[in-house]
Amino acid sequence: MPPRRPRPLSWLLALLLVAVALPFWAGAEAPAAGSGTIVYQPPRRGAPRARIGGATRGSHGSQPVVAVLAPDHVGLTSQDQPDLFWYISQPVTQPVELAIIDPERPAPLLEERLDGVPRAGIQRWRLAGHSLRLAPGKEYQWSVAMVLDPAHRSQDLVAGGMIERLPPDPTAAPPPAPTALAAVAYAQEGVWYDALTCLANLADRLPDDPAPRLLRAELLDQIGLPELATLERTAAADASGAAGHRTP
């Protein structure tokens, strides 16, 4: 199926305002994996491969795996300071460097250095904590690099993706609070990063509900990250089981 061009942002926000008026299914029966509950429709572009890294296969020994939760093309956001998501397979004490890059400039626009990562799994990078704001209609690269040897940076474990901010519509209403239906609407219109953020916020708010993680697993399958999707389904099952044991 060919990628789709996203509709105007004002139309998307109108759809989201309708969505939040409908019942939120969190707490109902979780959608089955692969059920098509959420479908990501990529924007219609002929862009070349835009993701580097991103698979757990091929890891060996004790070397960790680093991946970005980004499609294999330029992903879209409606936000000037979106959240970006990445994955690391194990806790590490080595430095990890996060960067936003303008392909037309030699130096990164934003860099953040982490002195290790204490928890394995999906990580969130909140750009709202920085001064950088993405310009509408411009493509940016973003990357995660784990530094194995500071003297030999060519050995870094690197993963990266692309992002573009949609042009804002000054007549549109503010986006509603995130819901599962809002995530479905964002995915349907090709706004990848906003769909992920909705689901992450729901997972944080409802840690015992498997539905947000199962929806995220469906999205990861659809962009060619099946190993991460499997890990998400396992996490969803663990969360559901833990909730059941706490039920009196």
C-alpha positions, 0 to 999 in steps of 0.5 A: 500500500503506498504511503499517504499524504497527511491531511491538514493539521486542523482536520486532525485536531477536529477529529481528535476533539470528536475522539475524546468525546467517545468512551475511552476503552482503557479498562475494557478488554485489551485489543489482541495483538495484530488485530488492526486496532491501530493502523499507521499510515505513512505520509506519501513521500519517496524518501530514502531509508531514514532509520539506522539501527533499530533491530535486536537481532544480531546482538552478541555477547554482553554488548547492548542493543540500541534502537530508536522508535522511529519509522524507516522514513521521515516521521511527523509530529505536530509539536515544536518540542516533541517527545522522542523514544528509544530503546536499550536492551540492558542497563549501562554505565557507559555514556549515552549521547542524544542529538538533534541534527540539521542535515544542512549544518555540521554541528548538532543543534542539541546534544544531551549526555547521559552518564549511563542508563539505569533501566533497560527498555524504552526510554523517553527524551523530552525536548520540552526540557530544552530551548530547541524548537523544531521549525515547521516543514524542516527535516531533522535527524535525531540519534542515540549513541552509546560511547563504548570507547571515548578514544575510538568513537567509530565504535559507538553503538548508534541508532537514529531516525528522522523527524519533521514538524507539521505546519501549525494551523493558527485557527485550530483548537488546542489538541485534547488530552491524550487518549487511546482514540487520539493515538489511533487518529494520529497514527491514521493520519501519519503523525507518528511521534504524537501517536507514540506520545499518546500511548506513552502517557496512557501507559504511565497513567495506567501502568496495570492496563496492557492496552497502551503497550499492545497498541504500541506493539502493533505500531512497532510491528508495522514499521519493521521492529518486530523484536521490540513489538514482542518485548512490548507484548511481554511487558503488557502481559507482565503488567496485566499479571501483576495487576491480577495478583494485587486484586483482592 
